[in-house]
Amino acid sequence: MPPASARSADLRRRAESLASLAACSRTGADQLRLLYPEVGDLRVQAVLERALDDMRDLLAAVDVAATELADDLAVLPRQNTIREDGARDPSPTPRGPVRR
C-alpha cells in the first residue's frame, strides 16, 4: 500500500481533474444555451432543438456528478488522520449515500 501522503496527493489530483471536468461541462452547457440555429423546416427544427436540450441536460448532469465526486475526493485525504497524541481525528464524511 502506498504511503498516506502519496495516496492523498493522488486523491487531490483526481479531485482537481474532476473539478476541471465539471467546469468544462458547465461551459459547454452554457455555450449550447446560446445555440439555436434556424433550419427552416419545422420538423427538423424541433428535432434539432430536442437534441440540443438533451446535450445541455447531459452536460449539466456531468457537471453535477463531477462536482460531487470532486468534493467527496477532497474530503478523503483528511479522513482517518492520526494526531501526534495517537488519537484519530474525527473525519468528515462525504455528502449523501454512496451510489454504485
C-alpha positions as CSV (number, residue, x, y, z in Angstrom):
1,M,0.0,0.0,0.0
2,P,1.4,3.4,-0.9
3,P,2.2,5.9,1.9
4,A,-0.7,8.1,3.0
5,S,0.9,11.2,1.6
6,A,1.1,9.6,-1.9
7,R,-2.5,8.5,-1.7
8,S,-3.6,11.9,-0.5
9,A,-1.7,13.6,-3.4
10,D,-3.3,11.2,-5.9
11,L,-6.8,11.9,-4.5
12,R,-6.2,15.6,-4.7
13,R,-5.1,15.3,-8.3
14,R,-8.2,13.3,-9.1
15,A,-10.4,15.8,-7.4
16,E,-8.8,18.6,-9.4
17,S,-9.3,16.7,-12.6
18,L,-13.0,16.2,-11.8
19,A,-13.4,19.9,-10.9
20,S,-11.9,20.8,-14.3
21,L,-14.3,18.3,-16.0
22,A,-17.2,20.0,-14.2
23,A,-16.1,23.4,-15.3
24,C,-15.7,22.3,-18.9
25,S,-19.1,20.7,-18.8
26,R,-20.7,23.8,-17.3
27,T,-19.1,26.0,-20.0
28,G,-20.3,23.6,-22.8
29,A,-23.8,23.7,-21.5
30,D,-23.7,27.5,-21.3
31,Q,-22.5,27.7,-24.9
32,L,-25.2,25.3,-26.1
33,R,-27.8,27.5,-24.5
34,L,-26.8,30.3,-26.9
35,L,-27.0,28.0,-29.9
36,Y,-30.4,27.9,-31.6
37,P,-29.8,27.7,-35.3
38,E,-32.7,28.2,-37.7
39,V,-33.1,25.5,-40.2
40,G,-36.4,26.4,-41.8
41,D,-38.1,23.1,-41.7
42,L,-40.3,22.8,-38.5
43,R,-39.8,19.1,-38.0
44,V,-36.1,19.3,-38.4
45,Q,-36.0,22.4,-36.2
46,A,-37.9,20.6,-33.4
47,V,-35.6,17.5,-33.6
48,L,-32.5,19.8,-33.5
49,E,-33.8,21.7,-30.5
50,R,-34.6,18.5,-28.6
51,A,-31.1,17.2,-29.4
52,L,-29.5,20.4,-28.1
53,D,-31.7,20.3,-25.0
54,D,-30.6,16.7,-24.4
55,M,-26.9,17.7,-24.8
56,R,-27.3,20.6,-22.4
57,D,-29.0,18.2,-19.8
58,L,-26.2,15.7,-20.2
59,L,-23.5,18.3,-19.7
60,A,-25.4,19.7,-16.7
61,A,-25.6,16.1,-15.2
62,V,-21.8,15.6,-15.8
63,D,-21.1,18.9,-14.1
64,V,-23.2,18.0,-11.0
65,A,-21.7,14.4,-10.8
66,A,-18.1,15.6,-11.3
67,T,-18.5,18.4,-8.7
68,E,-20.0,15.9,-6.2
69,L,-17.2,13.4,-6.8
70,A,-14.5,16.1,-6.6
71,D,-16.0,17.4,-3.3
72,D,-16.1,13.8,-1.9
73,L,-12.5,13.1,-3.0
74,A,-11.3,16.3,-1.5
75,V,-12.6,15.1,1.9
76,L,-11.0,11.6,1.8
77,P,-7.3,12.6,2.4
78,R,-8.4,14.2,5.7
79,Q,-10.2,11.1,6.9
80,N,-8.6,8.8,9.3
81,T,-5.7,11.0,10.1
82,I,-3.8,10.3,13.3
83,R,-2.8,13.2,15.5
84,E,0.5,13.4,17.3
85,D,-1.0,12.0,20.5
86,G,-2.0,8.9,18.6
87,A,-5.7,9.6,18.6
88,R,-7.7,9.7,15.3
89,D,-9.0,13.0,14.2
90,P,-12.7,13.0,13.6
91,S,-13.2,12.6,9.9
92,P,-15.8,14.5,7.8
93,T,-18.0,12.3,5.7
94,P,-18.8,12.7,2.1
95,R,-22.3,14.1,1.3
96,G,-25.2,11.7,0.8
97,P,-25.2,8.0,0.2
98,V,-22.6,6.3,-1.8
99,R,-24.0,5.4,-5.2
100,R,-22.8,2.3,-7.1
